[in-house]
């Protein structure tokens, strides 16, 4: 009987507790501006580590919002019935409280969660993570919410679980030369910079040295004498006495790694140059075997002294200064990898190896794997520039015609690396140097699409190259110091870091994450600012995808390049003259989806149009982007921008105006070049007249660009190589104009002929309201049925086609099948003989309308499909 009474009393107590707890209001969390925090971390706030940093950020935000904090280790130590509970799932109390949530996978890294739970002490708002990094992300996000909305933000938190979409979210930082000592040795700089990366949820920092090969006698090529003395090679010394000694560089390298770890980032050291810089270094062995031994032992010495290095990143192709074009120096790299493998064993597996794809042989990969080390292969997402946010559909001609050359086949893109049985990790490197160097950029849609495709075919994530990468530290960004609003030039690009970081972590990140910062900077007029950036952010990538005049980023830069002259010898860029490039002959970055101007003109004249985006459609797209950017800027109310940020907005507005002008310039330059190409093929003089008319407008747009850049930026910006100036390109365009005028002067009564006259009132859109049925998974042994829903039968010359290819760029062009009308829709069957279980299948659809314009589905920037193609996983059932 006594036991029965005890059970009844216990049940009565539980029901009373439940009823009481349900009546507790989460707004009761803040009592007289005081918040009770139950701290289950076991980490002191004065420590230098990930958890302590997150807690300090959170506590400081509360105190800055005029809140007080009562800290206890257990809720029994406080009378408060609504409280915050801090910790990770490593703490048994927290693990037990959230164990009912099936979304929350405790063994999955970097998870963030906010959960309200009833406890024996009252209602707890649990702020937690599946590990230290995830916990820090949870705390810093709430700190920013408090900064935005005050303490009330804590009462509005919904139950949330987040996990990263991309396991690796890295950033490349280049050390150019001794002039970079200003920031390299600055404690303040690294605290600011790495903290920013951590708050934006990047989890890897790669510091890269030795960009060029040894022939150019570059700083830190090879890197070892700049950092360590290699046993057995004591005669190897630096010729020049730098301001900082090798010991100081070594110590600072360790310190950067330590700071990275304190903020939850892996620290990777990139060594791109292993050539002989005999003019800078004394005593380098002339014998190849001894030189290899010096470098291998230098690697061991470096890694033993800088234990903070988590991974080594190597460039193994001929650009490293060893080996030849298409002939990777395998024996050299075997010794280097053996040295890295030795340290991997000494560290009990706490070291990984990141190998650039270009020039990487199967032997090198196998030798690395034999050491037991984790091997990661990193390749350019698209080219040495930022293209549109999808993996290109086709290599350029220079690569496709040399697939037997390992430096060409693996130059950019995923090549043939994405087979499902691979035994290495694959990472996408978004190479920004050829596109975004100086102008501010902030396109949430782009960042979201890029993030989604960074995990394509099981890829582990991405590395991104930020603005100002490879900037020589010998000139100031702005021409007038009065325009400066920052301590460090990188601070100007805060939106770039926030979008790639937060959307790189999760494409489901709420827009308030970046909108609140935009609102801080631009007040109540922040929305049209975001809108302007959202449109302008696609202009430079569209230039790169549709018109890549010269591939290496050192010699091609979308912010400053004209895209090429109409006449070869007028080119301001000497490499364009050397390669005989003109605007009309330039190949697209992605020739699978875009026409080059010359190929389009040839196909029009031969009546053999292909289903590609043509110059008419491309010019219309550039014009549309330009107008929409300027329309959004026109709605910005300058008076609404806080005084402290007006200077920032002034230069950012200039960037957006220049970008819009670049789009307008290319719109008219495309028209000028296309008409000129028709003249070159047909000798119809009327095309010259229309070419000149459009070139005059393009020149006017470029002159406006020159005017704005001269008022804002340094007159001669240098990024590793001398790319010239905007003025140089204006002179180039003027030469083209003068030549057209001269030709026309010698002609009598020329009647204007303009290819665009045929399309004045036609729809130039690339997309259409078609829908498609494409399976997400298909059986290897069965044909794949795909359906295009057009809602009507199309004319005979408009019959849709389906394009498909395995996710293996080395296979070249997509295959094409005509589709059949089945009475309701268009259908086609992709034969099983074209399927490979090792690779996903890519599928898209095209049709050509009455005006000769291609219609693509899903299209370049579909609202429903993240890339311009569907992805089908092939399974062997």
BATITOR-736735 format. One line per field, with one value per residue (C-alpha): residue in three letters; x, y, z. Coordinates in steps of 0.5 Angstrom, whole numbers. Example, Ala and Ser with C-alpha at 12.3 -4.5 7.8 and 13.67 -1.06 7.14 Angstrom:
rest [ALA, SER]
px [25, 27]
py [-9, -2]
pz [16, 14]
//
This chain:
rest [UNK, UNK, UNK, UNK, UNK, UNK, UNK, UNK, UNK, UNK, UNK, UNK, UNK, UNK, UNK, UNK, UNK, UNK, UNK, UNK, UNK, UNK, UNK, UNK, UNK, UNK, UNK, UNK, UNK, UNK, UNK, UNK, UNK, UNK, UNK, UNK, UNK, UNK, UNK, UNK, UNK, UNK, UNK, UNK, UNK, UNK, UNK, UNK, UNK, UNK, UNK, UNK, UNK, UNK, UNK, UNK, UNK, UNK, UNK, UNK, UNK, UNK, UNK, UNK, UNK, UNK, UNK, UNK, UNK, UNK, UNK, UNK, UNK, UNK, UNK, UNK, UNK, UNK, UNK, UNK, UNK, UNK, UNK, UNK, UNK, UNK, UNK, UNK, UNK, UNK, UNK, UNK, UNK, UNK, UNK, UNK, UNK, UNK, UNK, UNK, UNK, UNK, UNK, UNK, UNK, UNK, UNK, UNK, UNK, UNK, UNK, UNK, UNK, UNK, UNK, UNK, UNK, UNK, UNK, UNK, UNK, UNK, UNK, UNK, UNK, UNK, UNK, UNK, UNK, UNK, UNK, UNK, UNK, UNK, UNK, UNK, UNK, UNK, UNK, UNK, UNK, UNK, UNK, UNK, UNK, UNK, UNK, UNK, UNK, UNK, UNK, UNK, UNK, UNK, UNK, UNK, UNK, UNK, UNK, UNK, UNK, UNK, UNK, UNK, UNK, UNK, UNK, UNK, UNK, UNK, UNK, UNK, UNK, UNK, UNK, UNK, UNK, UNK, UNK, UNK, UNK, UNK, UNK, UNK, UNK, UNK, UNK, UNK, UNK, UNK, UNK, UNK, UNK, UNK, UNK, UNK, UNK, UNK, UNK, UNK, UNK, UNK, UNK, UNK, UNK, UNK, UNK, UNK, UNK, UNK, UNK, UNK, UNK, UNK, UNK, UNK, UNK, UNK, UNK, UNK, UNK, UNK, UNK, UNK, UNK, UNK, UNK, UNK, UNK, UNK, UNK, UNK, UNK, UNK, UNK, UNK, UNK, UNK, UNK, UNK, UNK, UNK, UNK, UNK, UNK, UNK, UNK, UNK, UNK, UNK, UNK, UNK, UNK, UNK, UNK, UNK, UNK, UNK, UNK, UNK, UNK, UNK, UNK, UNK, UNK, UNK, UNK, UNK, UNK, UNK, UNK, UNK, UNK, UNK, UNK, UNK, UNK, UNK, UNK, UNK, UNK, UNK, UNK, UNK, UNK, UNK, UNK, UNK, UNK, UNK, UNK, UNK, UNK, UNK, UNK, UNK, UNK, UNK, UNK, UNK, UNK, UNK, UNK, UNK, UNK, UNK, UNK, UNK, UNK, UNK, UNK, UNK, UNK, UNK, UNK, UNK, UNK, UNK, UNK, UNK, UNK, UNK, UNK, UNK, UNK, UNK, UNK, UNK, UNK, UNK, UNK, UNK, UNK, UNK, UNK, UNK, UNK, UNK, UNK, UNK, UNK, UNK, UNK, UNK, UNK, UNK, UNK, UNK, UNK, UNK, UNK, UNK, UNK, UNK, UNK, UNK, UNK, UNK, UNK, UNK, UNK, UNK, UNK, UNK, UNK, UNK, UNK, UNK, UNK, UNK, UNK, UNK, UNK, UNK, UNK, UNK, UNK, UNK, UNK, UNK, UNK, UNK, UNK, UNK, UNK, UNK, UNK, UNK, UNK, UNK, UNK, UNK, UNK, UNK, UNK, UNK, UNK, UNK, UNK, UNK, UNK, UNK, UNK, UNK, UNK, UNK, UNK, UNK, UNK, UNK, UNK, UNK, UNK, UNK, UNK, UNK, UNK, UNK, UNK, UNK, UNK, UNK, UNK, UNK, UNK, UNK, UNK, UNK, UNK, UNK, UNK, UNK, UNK, UNK, UNK, UNK, UNK, UNK, UNK, UNK, UNK, UNK, UNK, UNK, UNK, UNK, UNK, UNK, UNK, UNK, UNK, UNK, UNK, UNK, UNK, UNK, UNK, UNK, UNK, UNK, UNK, UNK, UNK, UNK, UNK, UNK, UNK, UNK, UNK, UNK, UNK, UNK, UNK, UNK, UNK, UNK, UNK, UNK, UNK, UNK, UNK, UNK, UNK, UNK, UNK, UNK, UNK, UNK, UNK, UNK, UNK, UNK, UNK, UNK, UNK, UNK, UNK, UNK, UNK, UNK, UNK, UNK, UNK, UNK, UNK, UNK, UNK, UNK, UNK, UNK, UNK, UNK, UNK, UNK, UNK, UNK, UNK, UNK, UNK, UNK, UNK, UNK, UNK, UNK, UNK, UNK, UNK, UNK, UNK, UNK, UNK, UNK, UNK, UNK, UNK, UNK, UNK, UNK, UNK, UNK, UNK, UNK, UNK, UNK, UNK, UNK, UNK, UNK, UNK, UNK, UNK, UNK, UNK, UNK, UNK, UNK, UNK, UNK, UNK, UNK, UNK, UNK, UNK, UNK, UNK, UNK, UNK, UNK, UNK, UNK, UNK, UNK, UNK, UNK, UNK, UNK, UNK, UNK, UNK, UNK, UNK, UNK, UNK, UNK, UNK, UNK, UNK, UNK, UNK, UNK, UNK, UNK, UNK, UNK, UNK, UNK, UNK, UNK, UNK, UNK, UNK, UNK, UNK, UNK, UNK, UNK, UNK, UNK, UNK, UNK, UNK, UNK, UNK, UNK, UNK, UNK, UNK, UNK, UNK, UNK, UNK, UNK, UNK, UNK, UNK, UNK, UNK, UNK, UNK, UNK, UNK, UNK, UNK, UNK, UNK, UNK, UNK, UNK, UNK, UNK, UNK, UNK, UNK, UNK, UNK, UNK, UNK, UNK, UNK, UNK, UNK, UNK, UNK, UNK, UNK, UNK, UNK, UNK, UNK, UNK, UNK, UNK, UNK, UNK, UNK, UNK, UNK, UNK, UNK, UNK, UNK, UNK, UNK, UNK, UNK, UNK, UNK, UNK, UNK, UNK, UNK, UNK, UNK, UNK, UNK, UNK, UNK, UNK, UNK, UNK, UNK, UNK, UNK, UNK, UNK, UNK, UNK, UNK, UNK, UNK, UNK, UNK, UNK, UNK, UNK, UNK, UNK, UNK, UNK, UNK, UNK, UNK, UNK, UNK, UNK, UNK, UNK, UNK, UNK, UNK, UNK, UNK, UNK, UNK, UNK, UNK, UNK, UNK, UNK, UNK, UNK, UNK, UNK, UNK, UNK, UNK, UNK, UNK, UNK, UNK, UNK, UNK, UNK, UNK, UNK, UNK, UNK, UNK, UNK, UNK, UNK, UNK, UNK, UNK, UNK, UNK, UNK, UNK, UNK, UNK, UNK, UNK, UNK, UNK, UNK, UNK, UNK, UNK, UNK, UNK, UNK, UNK, UNK, UNK, UNK, UNK, UNK, UNK, UNK, UNK, UNK, UNK, UNK, UNK, UNK, UNK, UNK, UNK, UNK, UNK, UNK, UNK, UNK, UNK, UNK, UNK, UNK, UNK, UNK, UNK, UNK, UNK, UNK, UNK, UNK, UNK, UNK, UNK, UNK, UNK, UNK, UNK, UNK, UNK, UNK, UNK, UNK, UNK, UNK, UNK, UNK, UNK, UNK, UNK, UNK, UNK, UNK, UNK, UNK, UNK, UNK, UNK, UNK, UNK, UNK, UNK, UNK, UNK, UNK, UNK, UNK, UNK, UNK, UNK, UNK, UNK, UNK, UNK, UNK, UNK, UNK, UNK, UNK, UNK, UNK, UNK, UNK, UNK, UNK, UNK, UNK, UNK, UNK, UNK, UNK, UNK, UNK, UNK, UNK, UNK, UNK, UNK, UNK, UNK, UNK, UNK, UNK]
px [0, 6, 9, 2, 2, 9, 7, 1, 5, 10, 5, 2, 8, 10, 3, 4, 11, 8, 2, 7, 12, 7, 5, 12, 13, 19, 19, 20, 27, 29, 28, 30, 34, 38, 39, 40, 45, 47, 54, 55, 61, 67, 71, 73, 71, 79, 81, 84, 79, 73, 68, 71, 71, 63, 62, 65, 62, 55, 56, 59, 53, 48, 52, 52, 45, 44, 43, 46, 48, 47, 52, 51, 53, 46, 39, 38, 43, 38, 31, 30, 25, 26, 34, 39, 43, 49, 54, 55, 52, 58, 55, 50, 45, 44, 45, 39, 35, 35, 36, 28, 30, 31, 34, 39, 45, 50, 56, 55, 60, 59, 52, 48, 42, 37, 32, 27, 26, 22, 27, 26, 28, 24, 24, 31, 33, 38, 44, 48, 52, 54, 62, 66, 65, 58, 57, 61, 57, 50, 53, 56, 49, 45, 50, 49, 41, 42, 46, 41, 34, 37, 35, 28, 32, 33, 25, 24, 28, 25, 27, 32, 37, 43, 48, 53, 52, 59, 64, 70, 69, 76, 79, 85, 90, 96, 103, 106, 113, 116, 112, 106, 110, 105, 99, 103, 106, 100, 97, 91, 90, 90, 85, 80, 81, 80, 75, 71, 72, 70, 63, 62, 63, 69, 73, 79, 85, 90, 96, 99, 106, 110, 105, 110, 115, 123, 124, 122, 126, 120, 120, 119, 121, 123, 120, 125, 130, 125, 123, 128, 135, 135, 140, 145, 144, 147, 150, 143, 142, 138, 142, 138, 137, 130, 127, 124, 129, 127, 126, 121, 117, 117, 114, 109, 107, 106, 102, 97, 96, 95, 90, 86, 85, 83, 77, 76, 79, 84, 90, 93, 100, 100, 107, 106, 113, 119, 124, 131, 131, 139, 139, 135, 138, 145, 147, 141, 144, 145, 144, 137, 137, 140, 135, 130, 133, 134, 126, 124, 128, 126, 119, 120, 124, 118, 112, 116, 117, 110, 106, 100, 100, 94, 95, 100, 97, 102, 102, 105, 105, 110, 108, 111, 118, 120, 118, 115, 109, 105, 111, 110, 116, 113, 120, 121, 114, 114, 120, 116, 110, 114, 117, 109, 107, 113, 110, 103, 106, 109, 103, 99, 95, 94, 96, 92, 95, 91, 94, 92, 89, 93, 99, 97, 98, 95, 102, 102, 95, 97, 104, 100, 95, 100, 102, 96, 95, 88, 88, 84, 84, 83, 81, 78, 71, 70, 76, 81, 76, 69, 64, 56, 54, 55, 60, 61, 58, 64, 72, 74, 77, 85, 83, 79, 84, 89, 86, 92, 96, 95, 96, 91, 86, 86, 87, 80, 73, 72, 75, 74, 75, 68, 68, 64, 69, 75, 79, 80, 76, 75, 74, 72, 76, 73, 78, 77, 83, 81, 74, 73, 79, 77, 70, 65, 60, 54, 50, 46, 43, 50, 53, 47, 47, 55, 54, 49, 54, 60, 58, 56, 57, 60, 65, 67, 66, 70, 76, 74, 79, 77, 77, 84, 88, 95, 94, 101, 102, 106, 99, 93, 86, 83, 87, 85, 86, 80, 76, 78, 73, 77, 84, 85, 83, 79, 74, 71, 69, 65, 59, 63, 65, 59, 55, 60, 61, 54, 51, 57, 55, 47, 43, 37, 41, 35, 36, 36, 43, 46, 40, 41, 48, 46, 41, 46, 51, 45, 39, 32, 34, 38, 33, 35, 42, 42, 37, 43, 48, 44, 43, 50, 53, 52, 55, 62, 61, 57, 62, 67, 62, 60, 67, 73, 78, 85, 84, 90, 88, 94, 93, 85, 81, 74, 73, 78, 79, 75, 74, 79, 79, 76, 83, 88, 94, 89, 89, 91, 93, 99, 98, 91, 96, 100, 95, 91, 85, 79, 73, 69, 74, 74, 71, 66, 68, 63, 62, 57, 52, 54, 56, 62, 61, 65, 61, 55, 56, 58, 52, 47, 50, 51, 43, 46, 44, 46, 42, 46, 45, 47, 50, 43, 40, 47, 47, 40, 42, 47, 43, 37, 42, 45, 38, 36, 42, 41, 34, 35, 41, 36, 31, 37, 35, 42, 39, 37, 44, 48, 53, 58, 57, 56, 63, 63, 57, 60, 65, 60, 56, 61, 63, 56, 55, 62, 59, 53, 57, 61, 54, 52, 59, 59, 52, 54, 60, 57, 53, 59, 63, 57, 56, 63, 64, 58, 62, 68, 65, 60, 64, 57, 59, 53, 55, 61, 56, 52, 58, 61, 54, 54, 62, 61, 56, 60, 66, 61, 60, 67, 69, 64, 68, 75, 72, 69, 75, 80, 76, 76, 82, 89, 91, 95, 93, 98, 96, 102, 102, 102, 95, 95, 89, 82, 85, 89, 83, 79, 85, 84, 77, 78, 83, 78, 73, 78, 79, 72, 71, 77, 74, 68, 71, 73, 66, 60, 53, 53, 46, 46, 45, 44, 43, 39, 34, 31, 30, 27, 21, 22, 23, 30, 29, 33, 28, 21, 15, 17, 17, 21, 20, 27, 28, 33, 36, 36, 38, 44, 41, 35, 34, 32, 25, 25, 19, 19, 12, 11, 3, 3, 6, 11, 13, 17, 24, 23, 22, 26, 32, 35, 42, 46, 53, 56, 59, 66, 69, 74, 68, 67, 61, 54, 50, 44, 37, 31, 25, 18, 11, 7, 0, 1, 8, 15, 19, 26, 29, 37, 40, 42, 49, 51, 50, 56, 55, 61, 59, 52, 48, 47, 41, 38, 33, 33, 29, 30, 24, 22, 27, 33, 34, 35, 30, 34, 31, 32, 36, 41, 38, 32, 28, 26, 33, 40, 44, 42, 42, 39, 43, 41, 45, 46, 45, 47, 41]
py [0, 5, 4, 5, 12, 14, 12, 16, 22, 22, 22, 28, 31, 30, 32, 39, 40, 39, 44, 49, 49, 49, 56, 59, 64, 64, 72, 70, 69, 76, 78, 86, 85, 79, 73, 66, 62, 55, 53, 46, 47, 47, 52, 58, 65, 67, 61, 62, 57, 56, 55, 61, 65, 63, 65, 71, 74, 72, 74, 81, 82, 81, 86, 91, 90, 93, 86, 82, 75, 70, 64, 58, 50, 47, 50, 48, 53, 59, 61, 63, 58, 60, 60, 59, 52, 52, 46, 41, 34, 32, 34, 28, 33, 36, 30, 27, 33, 33, 26, 26, 30, 25, 31, 32, 27, 28, 25, 29, 35, 42, 42, 48, 47, 51, 47, 49, 43, 43, 41, 39, 46, 50, 52, 51, 55, 50, 53, 48, 44, 37, 39, 46, 49, 48, 51, 57, 58, 58, 63, 68, 67, 69, 75, 78, 77, 81, 86, 87, 86, 87, 82, 81, 76, 71, 70, 69, 63, 57, 50, 50, 44, 46, 42, 44, 42, 43, 39, 44, 51, 54, 60, 62, 67, 69, 71, 75, 78, 82, 88, 83, 83, 89, 84, 78, 80, 84, 80, 85, 83, 76, 77, 81, 76, 70, 72, 74, 67, 64, 68, 67, 59, 58, 52, 52, 57, 56, 60, 60, 61, 61, 63, 63, 58, 59, 62, 68, 68, 69, 70, 64, 59, 54, 56, 52, 57, 63, 59, 53, 51, 44, 39, 37, 43, 48, 52, 54, 61, 67, 72, 78, 80, 82, 86, 80, 73, 66, 65, 70, 68, 61, 63, 68, 62, 58, 64, 64, 57, 58, 63, 59, 53, 58, 60, 53, 53, 48, 51, 49, 51, 52, 51, 52, 53, 48, 51, 54, 61, 62, 69, 70, 63, 61, 54, 50, 44, 43, 36, 34, 28, 33, 38, 33, 31, 38, 40, 33, 34, 41, 39, 35, 40, 45, 40, 38, 46, 48, 43, 48, 46, 41, 40, 41, 44, 42, 45, 39, 41, 44, 51, 49, 50, 42, 38, 40, 41, 35, 31, 32, 30, 24, 22, 29, 29, 22, 24, 30, 26, 21, 26, 29, 21, 21, 27, 24, 18, 22, 26, 19, 21, 29, 31, 31, 33, 37, 36, 41, 37, 40, 35, 30, 23, 17, 15, 21, 20, 12, 14, 19, 14, 9, 13, 12, 20, 23, 25, 31, 33, 41, 43, 50, 50, 53, 57, 62, 66, 66, 64, 63, 58, 51, 47, 48, 43, 43, 44, 49, 47, 48, 43, 38, 37, 35, 31, 26, 32, 31, 39, 40, 35, 37, 44, 46, 43, 36, 33, 25, 26, 25, 17, 14, 9, 14, 14, 21, 27, 32, 40, 45, 52, 58, 62, 69, 72, 73, 76, 79, 83, 90, 91, 90, 84, 81, 76, 72, 68, 66, 64, 59, 56, 55, 52, 47, 45, 45, 38, 35, 28, 27, 33, 35, 43, 49, 53, 61, 66, 73, 80, 83, 76, 77, 85, 87, 91, 97, 101, 104, 101, 108, 114, 119, 117, 121, 115, 110, 108, 101, 99, 93, 93, 87, 90, 93, 86, 84, 82, 77, 74, 73, 70, 65, 63, 63, 60, 56, 53, 52, 54, 54, 60, 65, 72, 76, 73, 78, 83, 85, 87, 91, 95, 97, 99, 102, 104, 103, 104, 97, 93, 96, 96, 88, 88, 92, 87, 81, 83, 86, 80, 76, 81, 79, 71, 72, 75, 70, 64, 67, 71, 68, 72, 69, 63, 64, 69, 73, 76, 76, 80, 81, 88, 91, 87, 90, 83, 84, 89, 88, 88, 84, 89, 94, 90, 93, 86, 84, 77, 78, 80, 74, 69, 73, 74, 79, 80, 76, 70, 69, 63, 62, 60, 54, 53, 48, 53, 59, 61, 65, 70, 68, 61, 64, 68, 62, 58, 63, 64, 56, 55, 51, 54, 50, 50, 55, 62, 67, 74, 77, 73, 75, 82, 83, 79, 84, 90, 87, 86, 93, 97, 93, 95, 102, 102, 99, 104, 109, 107, 108, 114, 117, 121, 114, 111, 113, 118, 113, 109, 114, 114, 106, 107, 112, 107, 101, 105, 107, 99, 98, 103, 101, 94, 96, 100, 94, 90, 96, 96, 88, 89, 94, 91, 84, 88, 91, 85, 81, 86, 86, 79, 79, 84, 80, 74, 77, 83, 87, 94, 96, 91, 96, 102, 98, 96, 103, 105, 100, 101, 109, 107, 102, 107, 112, 107, 105, 112, 113, 107, 110, 117, 113, 109, 115, 118, 112, 107, 108, 109, 103, 97, 91, 84, 80, 82, 88, 88, 95, 100, 102, 108, 103, 99, 106, 107, 100, 102, 108, 105, 100, 106, 110, 104, 103, 110, 110, 104, 107, 114, 110, 107, 111, 111, 105, 103, 100, 93, 91, 83, 86, 89, 82, 81, 88, 85, 78, 75, 74, 70, 64, 61, 58, 56, 49, 43, 37, 30, 27, 21, 23, 16, 11, 3, 2, -3, 0, 6, 13, 16, 23, 28, 35, 38, 44, 44, 44, 41, 45, 46, 41, 46, 47, 40, 39, 36, 32, 33, 28, 26, 23, 28, 26, 33, 28, 25, 32, 34, 32, 27, 29, 26, 29, 28, 25, 28, 22, 26, 30, 31, 30, 24, 21, 15, 16, 9, 5, 3, 11, 10, 9, 7, 11, 17, 21, 23, 31, 32, 39, 40, 45, 48, 53, 58, 62, 67, 62, 63, 57, 56, 52, 48, 48, 55, 59, 61, 57, 59, 51, 48, 50, 49, 49, 41, 36, 31, 23, 18, 12, 5, -2, -6]
pz [0, 2, -5, -9, -5, -6, -14, -14, -10, -15, -21, -18, -17, -25, -27, -23, -26, -33, -32, -28, -34, -39, -36, -36, -42, -45, -45, -37, -39, -38, -31, -29, -35, -32, -36, -32, -36, -34, -37, -38, -42, -37, -40, -37, -41, -41, -45, -52, -56, -60, -54, -50, -56, -57, -50, -50, -56, -53, -46, -49, -54, -48, -44, -49, -50, -42, -40, -34, -33, -27, -29, -25, -27, -25, -25, -18, -16, -19, -17, -24, -28, -35, -37, -42, -42, -46, -48, -53, -54, -50, -44, -41, -39, -46, -49, -45, -46, -54, -55, -57, -63, -69, -73, -69, -70, -64, -68, -74, -74, -74, -72, -69, -65, -61, -57, -51, -46, -40, -34, -27, -25, -31, -38, -41, -48, -50, -54, -57, -62, -64, -63, -61, -67, -68, -61, -63, -69, -65, -60, -65, -69, -63, -61, -68, -67, -60, -63, -68, -64, -57, -51, -54, -60, -54, -53, -61, -62, -65, -64, -70, -72, -77, -80, -86, -93, -95, -90, -92, -93, -94, -96, -100, -97, -101, -99, -104, -102, -96, -97, -94, -88, -86, -85, -84, -78, -75, -69, -70, -77, -76, -70, -74, -80, -78, -73, -79, -82, -76, -75, -82, -81, -86, -83, -86, -88, -93, -93, -100, -102, -108, -114, -119, -122, -120, -126, -124, -118, -113, -106, -102, -108, -105, -99, -94, -93, -92, -86, -83, -84, -87, -83, -88, -92, -88, -93, -96, -95, -97, -101, -99, -91, -90, -85, -82, -81, -82, -75, -75, -81, -78, -71, -74, -79, -72, -69, -75, -74, -67, -68, -73, -68, -63, -68, -70, -77, -80, -82, -89, -91, -99, -102, -110, -112, -111, -117, -116, -115, -115, -115, -109, -105, -104, -104, -107, -110, -117, -117, -118, -113, -108, -109, -108, -102, -100, -101, -98, -91, -91, -91, -85, -82, -83, -81, -74, -72, -74, -71, -72, -79, -80, -88, -94, -100, -106, -114, -117, -125, -128, -126, -119, -122, -123, -129, -136, -139, -139, -136, -128, -124, -121, -117, -114, -112, -109, -104, -102, -101, -97, -92, -91, -90, -85, -81, -81, -78, -72, -71, -71, -77, -75, -82, -89, -96, -101, -108, -114, -120, -125, -127, -122, -124, -121, -119, -114, -112, -110, -107, -102, -101, -99, -93, -90, -90, -92, -99, -102, -109, -111, -118, -120, -120, -127, -130, -127, -126, -123, -128, -127, -121, -124, -127, -134, -139, -144, -144, -148, -155, -152, -147, -151, -157, -152, -147, -147, -144, -136, -135, -140, -138, -131, -132, -129, -128, -125, -131, -130, -122, -120, -121, -115, -113, -112, -105, -104, -103, -108, -107, -111, -112, -114, -117, -116, -119, -126, -125, -118, -115, -114, -114, -108, -109, -106, -109, -105, -110, -113, -107, -105, -112, -112, -105, -107, -113, -109, -106, -113, -114, -107, -107, -100, -101, -103, -103, -105, -107, -104, -107, -107, -108, -110, -110, -109, -103, -106, -107, -104, -107, -107, -111, -105, -97, -96, -99, -94, -88, -86, -82, -87, -94, -94, -89, -95, -98, -91, -95, -100, -94, -90, -96, -98, -91, -89, -95, -96, -89, -91, -97, -92, -88, -87, -91, -84, -83, -88, -89, -81, -83, -90, -85, -80, -86, -90, -86, -88, -95, -95, -99, -106, -104, -104, -110, -114, -112, -113, -120, -121, -118, -124, -129, -128, -128, -134, -138, -136, -138, -144, -147, -144, -148, -145, -140, -135, -129, -130, -136, -136, -131, -133, -129, -133, -140, -146, -148, -154, -160, -167, -170, -167, -167, -163, -157, -151, -148, -151, -150, -154, -160, -159, -159, -165, -161, -162, -159, -165, -165, -157, -154, -149, -142, -143, -151, -149, -147, -151, -158, -160, -165, -170, -170, -169, -176, -179, -177, -179, -186, -187, -184, -179, -172, -166, -160, -156, -153, -159, -159, -159, -153, -149, -151, -149, -142, -141, -143, -138, -132, -133, -133, -127, -123, -125, -123, -116, -115, -117, -111, -106, -101, -99, -93, -90, -90, -83, -83, -81, -87, -92, -95, -95, -100, -104, -107, -107, -111, -116, -116, -118, -123, -126, -126, -130, -135, -136, -138, -142, -146, -147, -150, -155, -156, -158, -163, -166, -166, -169, -175, -176, -177, -182, -186, -185, -188, -193, -195, -194, -193, -189, -183, -182, -181, -176, -173, -172, -169, -164, -162, -161, -156, -153, -153, -149, -144, -143, -143, -137, -134, -134, -131, -125, -124, -125, -119, -115, -116, -116, -123, -124, -120, -120, -118, -119, -127, -130, -133, -136, -134, -136, -140, -144, -147, -148, -153, -156, -157, -160, -165, -167, -168, -172, -177, -178, -180, -185, -188, -189, -191, -198, -199, -202, -200, -195, -193, -186, -185, -178, -176, -170, -175, -176, -168, -166, -163, -162, -155, -153, -147, -146, -141, -142, -138, -140, -135, -135, -132, -130, -125, -119, -119, -125, -126, -130, -134, -136, -141, -138, -140, -140, -141, -143, -142, -147, -147, -154, -160, -163, -170, -174, -174, -166, -164, -157, -156, -150, -148, -144, -141, -136, -130, -134, -137, -141, -145, -149, -151, -149, -153, -157, -158, -162, -158, -160, -159, -155, -156, -149, -148, -152, -149, -151, -148, -146, -148, -142, -146, -145, -137, -133, -125, -123, -126, -125, -131, -133, -137, -140, -146, -152, -157, -162, -163, -170, -169, -168, -161, -156, -151, -145, -140, -134, -136, -134, -127, -126, -120, -119, -121, -118, -124, -132, -132, -128, -125, -125, -120, -124, -119, -121, -118]
//
